[in-house]
Structure formats: structure tokens, C-alpha cells
Amino acid sequence: MALGETKIRNYEERRDRAQVEDLERRCEVGPAERVFLFTDTMGDAICRIRNSPMYKMLVAEVDNQLVGVIRGSIKVVTVRKPPKDLAKVGYVLGLRVLSLYRRRGIGLKLVRRLEEWFVDNQVDYAYMATEKDNEASVKLFVDKLGYVKFRTPAILVNPVRRRVHLSSNIEIAKLKVEEAELLYRKFMASTEFFSQDIDRILRNKLSLGTWVAYPRGERWGEVGADGRVENSNWAMLSVWNSGELFKLRLGKAPLSCLVYAKGSRVVDRLLPCIKVPTIPDFFNPFGFYFMYGVHREGPLSGKMVRTLCNYVHNMARKTKDCKVIVTEVGGCDTLRLHIPHWKLLSCPEDLWCIKAMKNEERNGLHELTITPPSRALFVDPREV
């Protein structure tokens, strides 16, 4: 099929909204061997970048038909250790090209045009995330665009089900935004990809709050101006209501999963005492919470992380259509051992790839990629 010239331009909501929604629906693809979740933007194409400090969405047209889209955002993060190792980074996400127009260089053109925007805004590094086994994406970014494999974080997904019992030996308190910011800047400022505008994240209306857990019987005092905490064992996390922006829904799950999902709900309804693990109704769009900034201090803090996660689970039960809780942690982070999740729904190895956008940053990129990954990784809830 002979194609006309490919035109790359900015997304225009009034003109492109319906076509983008149709394109993304037609581009839904997932692994056949396991359960996977799709994002449903509910008609708002820029919902996943709307809360970022800077963002852009581009579309590709061929013969007046919209055939591809891409999104990007820019922010300042920690790349190694502050204060000198801060960097302006550009995030590439939501690249889609209609199947009939693939292998024609359209995805390549979209990424390169987005990278031009990064360069115009003095971005140091561009990065993207994909599934580790997404061969087409890895081939495009690594083989053709010069990105380098960087980190392999784990995406942990936990379904919202029955109310969970909370440990009677642990206290939970909600922090003021100012206290949360002090603690994050004190204890996570050197964490890879820690967002320097953490105050804006915490004050966003989608951020439901920050909670801390500590041993019952101890007192959680005022957080010092320097972020000092008197307690020796404690944990904290924040919650972002992603379901207010967009929804998730189950992809084409294997038949065995569909049978189990329906069967388990029947058994749970008829014989609740058996406590068979049930899969909620994921076949219609549903909301979710994203836990971010999960941090712990002290040898006994693992149990406190789990208790906080259970607290968030119980909180999610009161939110209409919130059916899963999601978080993302560094691949080597032992936090994953304390965060409740289902392997069936989770992704043990997501893949982050990175590229230097300035010549002077190429040596820094080499250092980044050869340095063993730190355990902790900050994942910005605005970019989920």
C-alpha cells in the first residue's frame, strides 16, 4: 500500500480526541500467556501527563488519518546524589502506531520529534519504560534510537477484597504535608529519580495523604525542621488516587483465568469460610490507588510497611470502583517482600531505558548504566 507523507504535529483536543481514543483501542496488545491490564483514558488523551510540570503530546497523520501518538513530560530528578547530581529528564510514554502503519518509521519519527522538544528545553536525559519482553519497543529504543537498558523495577498489584486485619502492635498516623515533605527530602533525596518538586506532588488534589507507622506505645513527635525523627523503627508511604484520572481494565486474559475469576467469586459467595482468593470484577473499567514514596527505617520496619499497605487496602474499599492498589519499587529493593501483591497481576521486571540528550552527559550516562542499581527507586505518581 502506497502511503502519503507522514505529518507530525501537536495534539489538538477538539480535533483529535475521538480519533486518538479509537486508535488506542485498536492498538491494545498484550502477552497471551498471562493476565495484563490496559489503561482506559475515558476520552482524556492527556490525563497521564496533565499533572506533570511540563508536557507535550504529538500525533502522526498519513493522508489525513491519525495513525500514531506519543506523549512526553519533563521534570528535575536525582540521578545519583544531590546536590550536584540533579538532572532534567524527559519521560517518553504512550507511543502507539496503528498495526497497518507499523515498520514504516512512524514510531521513530514520533520519538525523534519528541526528543527535539526535550533538547529545546535543555533536557539532560530521556527515558522510557516498557515490559522487558516487548521486543518491538526494545528494538526501536535500544537498537535504533540509542537508548541503554537502565533499571528493571517491579510493578506490584494487589486486588482490593475483604477488609484486612491491622496489627494491634503498630500505630498509624497521617502526616501534615509539610512534615511529609521534610521526611522525603531528608530520607529519599538521594534516591534515584526522586522528584525535586515533591512538594507539588504532595499538594496535588490527587494525593490523598501520607501516613507513617511506628510501634504502639511509642510517641510520634513533631518532625524536626531538618527532618529529624526520634523513632528508630518506622515506615511511611503516600497514596495517589490514579482512578480519578483514568481507569484500568483487564485485557484478553487466558481462559483459565476467566474460569478461575468467575468460579472463585461463586465459591466465596456460597462458602465464605473457605476464604478462596478471589479476583474482583476486572472486566469493566475500574479505578486504582498508586502508593508512592514507600520508605522504611529500622530492622523492624518491614512489618510496618505491610501494615501501612493493609491500611491503604482498607481505605480503598471505601472508594467507589477502586479495585487494585499498585506500587513500583526497585528491582533489588527488599521492600517488595513486605508489600502485599498478586503475582498473577504484577510485573516482576519492568524495563527502564535511558539516553543522554547532551554530548556532555554521555560520560555521566555511562557511569549511570555501569553503576549497580541502588535498592530504592522513586516512581513519580504523575507518570503512572
Buried (B, 14 or more C-beta within 10 A) or exposed (E): EEEEEBBBEEBEEEEBBEBBBEBBEEBBBBEEEBBBBBBBBEEBBBBBBEBBBBBBBBBBBBEEEBBBBBBBBBBBBBBBEEEEBBBBBBBBBBBBBBEEBBEBBBBBBBBEBBBEBBEEEEBBBBBBBBBBEBEEBBEBBBEEBEBBBBBBBBBBBBBBBEEBEBBEEBBBEEBEBEBBBBBBBBBBBEBBBBBBBBBBBBEBEBBBBBBBBBBEEEEBEEBEEEBEBEBEBBBBBBBBBBBEBBBBBBBBBEEEBBEBBBEBBEBBEEEEEEEEEBBBEBEEBBBBBBBBBBBBBBEBBBBBBBBBBBBBBBBBBEBEEBBBBBBBBBBBBEBBEBBBBBEBBBBBEBBBBBBBBBEEBEEBBEEBBEEEBBBBBBBBBBBB
